Amino acid sequence: MALFKRKKKEENKWVKCKNCSETFYVEELEQNHWICPNCSSYFRISAANRIKITVDEGTFKEFDTRMTTKDPLEFSDLKPYKDRLKEAIAKTKRKEAVVNGVCKIDNEPCVLSVMDFSFLGGSMGYATGEKLVRAVEKAMKLKIGLVIISASGGARMQEGILSLMQMERVSAALSMLSKKGLPYISFLTDPTTGGVAASFSMLGDIIMAEPNALIGFAGPRVIEQTIGRGLPEGFQRSEFLLEKGFIDVIVERKDVPKYIGKFLRFFSENVKK
């Protein structure tokens, strides 16, 4: 048994790049901001790792940690929704697909919400929307900017219309934030799709994105089948969207704190004026 545990621990130290198939130590990838040293592909990372590489050390104070969703529709497909939730909570050690906190980024105070794709694909359920609304309310209360880092497959089908309602709820809260003259910076990572892409992730005063991130409402195959024609190369990738004016800037992962800090300072100085 001891030999098995030691072998499993050794295996957990290695990670394989899905793009080039090279294998690296976890520590090596962490030092490189979870970017493949061989082909420069971006790994999808957890909310915890995202916070670690973005926020000023020791400043993140999480809130609404106990909020979680229930099973309002008693939904079941291949397995009950309740079981899927239990598995996601056990896997991520979190109760929902978004993490809220007050922090400093590049020495600028803000409220930060980070979506975690490893929790049911970062899908937006009732509790996800509620936490995002509370993040907006916290920013208004503290009179500081809001940053949302999106990573989501869209609405959570197991909650039906209750999930879709969160698009409007979060968007309405962001409208109130705007009326207060407070900035909202939206940062899109791979993937940002479905109802999240169709609502709050595209409402930022500044919309940032990581290189080659998948961003869009419906998948390319669905669109091709609907319109009956092929799509341009790189369609729904951040570079294509930058060219078409849907996003403002593409930022390398190591430069994200610097850019967010710069934008927060810009808006803060203009609010003071």
Secondary structure, DSSP 8 states (H G I E B T S, - for coil): -HHHHHHHHHHTTEEE-TTT--EEEHHHHHHTTTB-TTT--B----HHHHHHHHS-TT--EEE-TT-----TT--BSSSBHHHHHHHHHHHHS-SSSEEEEEEEETTEEEEEEEE-TTTGGG-B-HHHHHHHHHHHHHHHHHT-EEEEEEEE--B-GGGHHHHHHHHHHHHHHHHHHHHTT--EEEEEEEEEEHHHHTTGGG--SEEEE-TT-BEESS-HHHHHHHHTS---TTTTBHHHHHHTTS-SEE--GGGHHHHHHHHHHHHHHHHH-
